Amino acid sequence: MRPFEGVKILDCTHVLAGPFATYQLAVLGADVIKVEDPKEPDQSRETGGDPALNKARMGTSFLTQGSNKRSIALDLKTEGAREALKRLVRDWADVFVENYRPGAFKALGLGYEDLSRLKPRLIYASMTAFGQDGPRGTQTAYDHAIQATSGITAATGTPASGPIKAGVPVIDYATGTMGAFALSAALYQSLRTGKGQYIDMAMLDVAMILQGSHITDYFHSG
């Protein structure tokens, strides 16, 4: 038996960080249903090194984080689709994960307050660039922008080259890994307390964690 068998996850994420978080739990046995807009499916479906797969919207970038999941299409701009999602939350899901801009799901009536009323034990995770509030809370970003904002690019490269980003999307993958850890911790706590909770996961926070020793040195000695 795998560790998360029996855990049911609604995955309303796209591109990389969010899908990678739910993918890890799926590999460990969770039943994950990926929710996509039929008019605007996950853009990673058209990304990868195989043009034929990209054309078929089964690009390797999508398959990497999309395996071990089931899939449904719901246009959440319609009332019927929102009601269908709410039924899945009420009758099926243990975990709900989204990584759209802050406030987007709340505006649709699908925020944590809305869904936790349907299922108080629900674990709801939002994964964004800068968190749900604060001076940059309304902004979105991709991996390379967070690498730059956090100072990672400034610590990489040479005086001649200037700042250079890491060659792979390290922040996306690290955020997904930290997201899977946070969801695992929340599931464990739910077993002990019977209560759900809200997880606010920011890519910038994770980027700072990856530089923990550097930041400690800076505040210790400058």
WOGIVEN-V523066 format. One record per pair of residues at least 24 apart in sequence whose C-alpha atoms are under 10 Angstrom apart, sorted by the first residue. I is the first residue (numbers start at 0). J is the second residue. If there is no record, write none. Layout:
BEGIN
I/J, I/J
END
This chain:
BEGIN
0/27, 0/28, 1/25, 1/26, 1/27, 1/28, 1/29, 2/26, 2/27, 2/28, 2/29, 3/27, 3/28, 3/29, 3/30, 3/183, 3/186, 4/28, 4/29, 4/30, 5/29, 5/30, 5/93, 6/30, 6/31, 6/91, 6/92, 6/93, 6/94, 6/186, 7/31, 7/32, 7/88, 7/91, 7/92, 7/93, 7/94, 7/95, 8/32, 8/33, 8/68, 8/87, 8/88, 8/91, 8/92, 8/93, 8/94, 8/95, 8/96, 8/122, 8/123, 9/33, 9/34, 9/69, 9/70, 9/84, 9/87, 9/88, 9/91, 9/92, 9/93, 9/94, 9/95, 9/96, 9/97, 9/123, 10/34, 10/35, 10/68, 10/69, 10/70, 10/92, 10/94, 10/95, 10/96, 10/97, 10/98, 10/124, 11/35, 11/36, 11/41, 11/95, 11/96, 11/97, 11/98, 11/99, 11/104, 11/125, 12/41, 12/95, 12/96, 12/97, 12/98, 12/99, 12/125, 12/126, 13/40, 13/41, 13/42, 13/43, 13/44, 13/61, 13/64, 13/65, 13/97, 13/98, 13/99, 14/40, 14/41, 14/42, 14/43, 14/44, 14/46, 14/60, 14/61, 14/64, 14/65, 14/98, 14/141, 14/171, 15/41, 15/42, 15/43, 15/60, 15/61, 15/63, 15/64, 15/65, 15/98, 15/141, 15/142, 15/168, 15/170, 15/171, 15/172, 15/174, 15/175, 16/64, 16/98, 16/126, 16/127, 16/141, 16/142, 16/168, 16/169, 16/170, 16/171, 16/172, 16/173, 16/174, 16/175, 16/176, 16/177, 16/178, 16/202, 17/64, 17/96, 17/97, 17/98, 17/99, 17/124, 17/125, 17/126, 17/127, 17/171, 17/172, 17/174, 17/175, 17/176, 17/178, 17/179, 17/200, 18/61, 18/63, 18/64, 18/65, 18/66, 18/68, 18/96, 18/97, 18/98, 18/171, 18/172, 18/175, 19/63, 19/64, 19/65, 19/171, 19/172, 19/173, 19/174, 19/175, 19/176, 19/178, 19/179, 20/64, 20/96, 20/126, 20/171, 20/172, 20/173, 20/174, 20/175, 20/176, 20/177, 20/178, 20/179, 20/180, 20/181, 20/182, 21/64, 21/65, 21/67, 21/68, 21/94, 21/95, 21/96, 21/175, 21/176, 21/178, 21/179, 21/182, 22/63, 22/64, 22/65, 22/66, 22/67, 22/68, 22/175, 22/176, 22/179, 23/64, 23/66, 23/67, 23/175, 23/176, 23/178, 23/179, 23/180, 24/67, 24/176, 24/179, 24/180, 24/182, 24/183, 25/64, 25/65, 25/66, 25/67, 25/68, 25/69, 26/66, 26/67, 26/68, 27/67, 28/67, 29/67, 29/68, 30/67, 30/68, 30/69, 30/92, 31/65, 31/66, 31/67, 31/68, 31/69, 31/70, 31/92, 31/94, 31/95, 32/67, 32/68, 32/69, 32/70, 32/71, 32/87, 32/92, 32/95, 33/65, 33/68, 33/69, 33/70, 33/71, 33/72, 33/96, 34/69, 34/70, 34/71, 34/72, 34/73, 34/74, 34/75, 34/84, 34/97, 35/70, 35/71, 35/72, 35/73, 35/74, 35/75, 36/71, 36/72, 36/73, 36/74, 36/75, 36/76, 36/80, 37/71, 37/72, 37/73, 37/74, 37/75, 38/72, 38/73, 38/74, 39/72, 39/74, 40/72, 40/73, 75/104, 75/107, 75/109, 76/107, 77/107, 78/107, 81/107, 81/108, 81/109, 82/108, 82/109, 84/109, 84/114, 85/109, 85/113, 85/114, 85/117, 85/118, 86/114, 86/117, 88/114, 88/115, 88/117, 88/118, 88/121, 89/114, 89/115, 89/116, 89/117, 89/118, 89/119, 89/121, 90/117, 90/118, 91/118, 92/118, 92/120, 92/121, 92/122, 93/118, 93/120, 93/121, 93/122, 93/123, 93/186, 93/189, 93/195, 94/120, 94/121, 94/122, 94/123, 94/124, 94/182, 94/185, 94/186, 94/195, 94/196, 95/121, 95/122, 95/123, 95/124, 95/125, 95/182, 95/197, 96/122, 96/123, 96/124, 96/125, 96/126, 96/178, 96/182, 96/198, 97/123, 97/124, 97/125, 97/126, 97/127, 98/124, 98/125, 98/126, 98/127, 98/128, 98/200, 98/201, 99/125, 99/126, 99/127, 99/128, 99/139, 100/125, 100/126, 100/127, 100/128, 100/129, 100/130, 100/131, 100/136, 100/137, 100/138, 100/139, 100/140, 101/125, 101/126, 101/127, 101/128, 101/129, 101/130, 101/131, 101/132, 101/136, 101/137, 101/138, 101/139, 102/131, 102/132, 102/136, 102/137, 111/196, 111/197, 111/198, 112/197, 115/195, 115/196, 115/197, 118/194, 118/195, 119/193, 119/194, 119/195, 119/196, 120/186, 120/189, 120/190, 120/192, 120/193, 120/194, 120/195, 120/196, 121/185, 121/186, 121/189, 121/193, 121/194, 121/195, 121/196, 121/197, 122/182, 122/185, 122/186, 122/189, 122/194, 122/195, 122/196, 122/197, 122/198, 123/182, 123/185, 123/195, 123/196, 123/197, 123/198, 123/199, 124/178, 124/181, 124/182, 124/185, 124/196, 124/197, 124/198, 124/199, 124/200, 125/178, 125/197, 125/198, 125/199, 125/200, 125/201, 126/174, 126/175, 126/178, 126/198, 126/199, 126/200, 126/201, 126/202, 127/174, 127/199, 127/200, 127/201, 127/202, 127/203, 128/171, 128/174, 128/200, 128/201, 128/202, 128/203, 128/204, 128/205, 129/199, 129/200, 129/201, 129/202, 129/203, 129/204, 130/199, 130/200, 130/201, 130/202, 130/203, 130/204, 131/199, 131/200, 131/201, 132/199, 136/201, 140/202, 140/203, 141/168, 141/170, 141/171, 141/202, 142/167, 142/168, 142/169, 142/170, 142/171, 142/172, 142/174, 142/202, 142/203, 142/206, 143/167, 143/168, 143/169, 143/170, 143/171, 144/170, 144/203, 145/170, 145/171, 145/202, 145/203, 145/204, 145/205, 145/206, 145/207, 146/170, 146/171, 146/202, 146/203, 146/206, 146/207, 147/206, 148/203, 148/206, 148/207, 149/202, 149/203, 149/204, 149/205, 149/206, 149/207, 149/209, 149/210, 150/206, 150/207, 150/210, 151/206, 151/207, 151/209, 151/210, 154/210, 154/213, 169/206, 169/209, 170/202, 170/203, 170/204, 170/205, 170/206, 170/207, 170/209, 171/202, 171/205, 171/206, 172/202, 173/202, 173/205, 173/206, 173/208, 173/209, 174/200, 174/201, 174/202, 174/203, 174/204, 174/205, 174/206, 175/200, 175/202, 175/205, 176/205, 177/202, 177/205, 178/202, 178/205
END
